[in-house]
Amino acid sequence: MSMNKTADNALAYIDSFLTAEEIAASDLRVALIGELIRAREERGITQKQLEEMSGIAQPVIARVERGTTSPSIATVSKLLAPLGKKLVIAPL
């Protein structure tokens, strides 16, 4: 069994215990973290440099990027601004 197939099976198993709302929230969180990391890396900015630019401590940035903490909207906004990004609410 390929690694992707194994991962897909694991995700399907986990998803069977979650509500549609929980899955949507998780997907949003993963997308947000992914965009944050991508934007930082595309600009060649280290977490330490982002700390200096955003005022958010590097250990907090690391926890956000690992997904081990749920940052507030204010924290996310402070991290995105120096990366030339902002949160936007758009119609589905």
N, C-alpha and C positions, 0 to 999 in steps of 0.2 A: 504494500500500500504506500503510495507516495506521501511525502510530508504534507503537501497541500490537502490531499484527501483526508489524512488524519486530522489536520487542523479543522477542515470543514466539518468533519463528523463531531469533533469536540465542540465546536461552536453551535452546531445544530442541537447537540445534547443540552448545552447550557441554555440556549434559547428556549428550549421546551419548558423551562422553569420560570421564564420571564414573561411579563406582560408586554404587549405591543408598545406601550408607553415607555417601559424600562429599556426595551431594545432601541427605541428611537433616541432616548436620552443617551444611551451608551454610544450609539453611532455618531451622534452629534459631538460628544466629548472626544471620541477618537479622531474625528475629522478636525476639530478645533486644535487638538494637540499636534496632530500631523501638520497642519498649516503653520502653526507657531514654529515648530522645529524646521520645516522646509524654508520658511522665510528667514529664519536666523541663519541657517546654513548657507542659503543662497547669497546672503550678504557677507558671509565669512566672519560673522560675529560670534564670539565665544559667549558662554553663559556669563562669565565674569564681566565682559564688555556690556552685555545686555543689562546686567545689574547696575552698572554705572549710568547707563542711558535711561533706565526705567525707574530706578530707585527700589526695585524689588530684589531682595537678597538672592545671591546665586544658589544657596541651598534650596530656596523656595522654587526657583526656576527649575532646578534639577528634579524636584518632586513633581512639579507640574508636568514636565516633559516625560517622566516615567509613568505618570498617571496614578501616582500614589496619594495625590491630594486633589481636592475639588476646589479650584480657585474661585474667588468671587468674580463678578463681572468687572468690578473696579480693577482687580489684579490683572485680569486678562486684558483689559483695555490699556493698562499701563505697559504691559509687555508688548502688545501689538503696535502701539503708536510709534515707537522708535524704529519699527520694522516696516513702516509705511502701510500698515494695515489697520482696519477698524472693524468692530462688530456691526453687522447690519441685520435688521429684521426685514425679511423679504417674504412675499406671498409664496405659498406652496405651489 
